[in-house]
Amino acid sequence: MTGTSEKWSDLAARVGSAIAMIVIGLGGIAMGGPIFHVLVAIICGLMAWELVGMLNPDRPQVKIQMGLLVGGATLAAIYLPMGYALPVLLAPALVGFGQLEKHRTIFMCFTVMIMLAGFGLVQIRDGYGFGWMMWLVVVVVITDVFGYFAGRAIGGPKFWPRVSPKKTWSGTAAGWVGAAIVGYLFSVNTGIGMQLVGVSVAVSMASQMGDMAESGMKRRVGAKDSSNLIPGHGGLLDRFDGMLGAALFLLIIGQFLTITPTLN
């Protein structure tokens, strides 16, 4: 009985924090425009702040500086033409490379990932509208929720124990199933077509790879959580790692998709 209680001991904190994040996130997505842009920039800046804190915990000033730089650069890139936006999105990674004393390559890779994903989220919301943004959010959330409950209820073989000891194949597969259900529901209610089921599963996989990448990075530097900002979830990187992978994936392959933006 004690083991069962410990298995679900963090559920109340996770649910409470999740509700707060849902309210803030949905509010920002619904309003769109500058409010959503600023929200994304703040989240990106805080994730960069967490990243430096994990990689170089003895450099508090650099942590603050890079958080502000990443947040400001992300917001600026949103309003710049693409030719100017890309250098702005890459610049903070180069600046941080010169400021940090260790784990510089990890910092560069994750900083670029954070900023491109943030930029991609804005492109989806501004270019395709509220409906497509919600589809992406629901796919990522359902992947995480199905994986969390299936992994703890079913258990079984680990997915990649050297990187993430808690993740199981049952939870991973459950995430794909959940994403397929979301894709199907969106497809039948919008007339988009069944191809959305496959795209949703692919986005789910990208989301899981974002999660695994962050887990691997934490194990490399010996960190349990990216920070303690969110009760039951750790930090923003712990919570949004899946969204980073999904948004980056869509930013890269979006130009090859034939799905038309009919959701509003």
Secondary structure, DSSP 8 states (H G I E B T S, - for coil): -HHHHHHTTTHHHHHHHHHHHHHHHHHHHHH-HHHHHHHHHHHHHHHHHHHHHHH-TT-HHHHHHHHHHHHHHHHHHHTS-HHHHHHHHHHHHHHHHHH-SS-HHHHHHHHHHHHHHHHHHHHHHHHH-HHHHHHHHHHHHHHHHHHHHHHHHT--SEEETTTEEEEEHHHHHHHHHHHHHHHHHHHHHHT--THHHHHHHHHHHHHHHHHHHHHHHHHHHT-SSS-SSBTTTBSHHHHHHHHHHHHHHHHHHGGG--------
